[in-house]
Amino acid sequence: MVKVQKNTNANEEKNEPSKERTQLGVRINPTLQKIVRSIADKHSLSTGDFIEAVLVRALINEVKFKPELLDDAKIFSKAFDFELETILDDNYATPLFEPFKNIPSKKGVIFDTNINNNSENQWEMLENNYVASYGPVKHLIEYLSKDDYVFFYQSGLGIIAAGQVTSEQIRETDDKDGLYKQVTFNLIPPPKRDQEKIKSISAKEIKKLLSKNFFWSKTLKVPYLSNEESQILLKYIKENF
């Protein structure tokens, strides 16, 4: 059984506007927890991210991709009806887990430049030919393999450069806060630091082009791209840069 408890902050108790999202504390039995953790680890996600992905996909599929028709009362009642095996119809089982299917040997990855946390990180990557992850999520670099396509994504702007991983070797950044792998910018050259206007391909364009969405707030923006999807995206970028 899954137990969900709503946590509210002090601002909400005082009926004041809250700057933080409401958090859901989710407790699941040990067996299910083990399964969730195994799937999440395999695909470089936290267990929270995986559960969030499942919930989001469930809600989207429930209204057949028409969020404006979402009946929250219906969703809530079904979620807490433990006689139901799932809140989804059987034909939605496959698309629900689509983001977590087996990772292709050669894939495309939309990777955040970390500019929101440290503006220097982006330019360190672009000027020194590497892709890096930092802080608590620096282990994510391990999920990139030689020859993978890397689409460098600047938060609030979009994809600004693209290259390929050239080595499996993982190195530590000078400040010891990050881990990186070397890349070659043989696909879409990076912008210059002093460039007045940076060309980019927005999240909206990417979603429309590939007919799929991503976890834009994450460093590694799953789901991955297949080789075919990577080529489609590269072609579009080259035509529109």
N, C-alpha and C positions, 0 to 999 in steps of 0.2 A: 504494500500500500504506500502511496505517496501522500505525505502530509505537507500542506502548504500553510505557512503562517505569515501574515502581513505585518511588516515592521514599519512604523511611522516615526518620523523624527520630531523634534521639539517644535519646529515651525508649524508643522501640520496640526499638532495638538492645540496650538494657539490660533489656528485658522489664519496663519500668515502664509504668504507665498513661499514655496519651497524651491530651492535651487538644485536640489538633489532628486534623483528618481526614487520612487518607491521601490524598496527591495523586497524580494520574496525569499524567505528562508525555506528551502526545500529539504525534507528528510526522506530518504528512501531506504528500503531494506538492504542489508549487506550484499545479497546476491545481485540485485539490480544495480547497486552502486558499483560493484566490480565490473559488470558488463559496460556500464556507462563510461567508467574510467578507462577501460581497455580501448573502447572505440575512440574516445576523445584523444587519448595519448597517441594512438596510431595515426591520427590526422592532425597533430600539432594544435589541438584545442584544449582549453581547460574544460573541466566537467560542466562548469557553468555555461560556457559558450555552446557546448553540445546540447545541453538541455534547452537553452535559449533558441538554438537553431530548430530543434524539434518542435518547440511551441510555436515559433513564428511560422514554420511551414504548415503546421496543423491549422493555424488560424487562417492563413492564406488559402489553403485548400478547402477549408470549410465553407468559404464564401465564393469558391470557384474563381479566385483571382479578381474579386470585386470587393475590396476592403470597405467601400462606402456602404455596403449592404450588411456589414458585420452585425450580428445579433449577439451582443455581449451576454445577455441573460441566458440565451440558449447555450452558448459556449461554456459558461460557468456551470450551468446545471449538468451538462454532459460530462464536464471534467470531474465533477464530484459524484457522479453516478457510478459506483464501483461494480454494478452489475454489467456495465458495458466494458468490453475488452479494449475498446479504443474509441476516441472521439471522432475518428475518421472512418469513412466508408472504405471497404476493402480495396477498391480501385485506386485509392490514394497511397497505399502502402509503399509502392516503389518510388514515386516522386518524393515522398517524405525523406527518404534516406539517400537521395541522389547526390547531395553534396559530399557524402562520406564513402563513395564507392572507391574501389582500388585505385591507388595513385598510379598514373601512367609512368613508364620509365623515363620519358622525356615530356616535360610538362611546361606550362606557362604559369607564372606566379605574379600576381599584382602585389607589390611590396611597398610598404609605407616608408617614407624617407625620414620619419621621426621629427619633422620640422616643428611640430607643436610642442615637443618636449625640449628640444635643443636645436636651434636653427643651424648651428654649425655642422650637425650630423649629416644633413643633406649634402652640403657642399664637400664635406670630407669624402663621402661616397662618390659623388660625381667627379671630383677632381683627382681622386686617387684610384679610380677604377675598381671599386668593390661595392658589395652589398652587405649591409650590417644590421644586426638587431641589438638592442640595448637593454640594460637593466634587468628586471625580473623575467623578461621574455627573450633574453639574448640567445637562449637555446634554440629558438625557432630557425636560426641559420642552418641548423643540422638537417632541416627538411628540404634544403635546396641541393640539387645534385649537378654534377658536371654536365654542361650542354643545356641545362634548363634555360628557358626564356625568362628574363626578369623585367617586369614593367614597373618602373620607378614612379610611385604615386605620391604627389604632394597634396597633403590634406587641404581641402577647400579649393583646389585647383583641378587636379586630375593627373593623368599620366604625362610625364614631362620628358622621359627618356626610356630607352630599352636596350638591353644587352643580353649576353649569355654568360653563364657561369663557366669559368675556364679551369677550375681546379676543385678537388674534393677537400683540399687542405683548409682547415679552420684556423684563423689567426686572431689574436687579441688586439683591439684598438689601443692607441697610445694612452688613452685615459683609463684603460683597464675596465671600462664600463660596458664594452660591447665586443661582439665576436663577428668576424666577417669572412667572406670568400671573395676571391678575385673574379672580376667580370671583364669582358671586353665590350665596349659600346660600338659593336659592329652593325647594329640594327637602327637605332634612333639616337643620334649624338645628343649628349646632355647640354643643357643651357649653360651659359657663363654666369658667374656670380654677379657681375656688374651689368648683366643684360637688362634693358629697360622693361621689356615685356616678354614673359615666358610663355611659349606656345604649349598648349596642353589639350588633352582629350578628357572631357568631363565624365563623371560617373554616369550621368544621364545618357550620354552618347554610348558608353560601353554597354550599359544595360539594354539599350535599344538595339545595338548592333548584334549582340550575342544572345539576346532573349533570355537572359539570366541575371540574377542579382548576386551581390557579394556582401560579406560582412565588412563594410567600409570602415568601421571604427577600429578594426584590428590591424596589427602590424602585418600579418600574413593574411591577405584578404581571400579566404576560402569562399567558394570552391576553386580548385585549381582549373587551369585551362588545358584542354587537350592540345596536341600539336596542331590540329586543324583549326581550332579556335584561335590559337596564337597567331597563325598565319593570317587569318581573317582580320584580327585586330591590328597586326603589323601593317597590312596592306591599307587599312583605313587610316592609320596614323600617318603613313607616308603620303597619302593622297590629301590629307587635310592639314599637314604641318606647313 
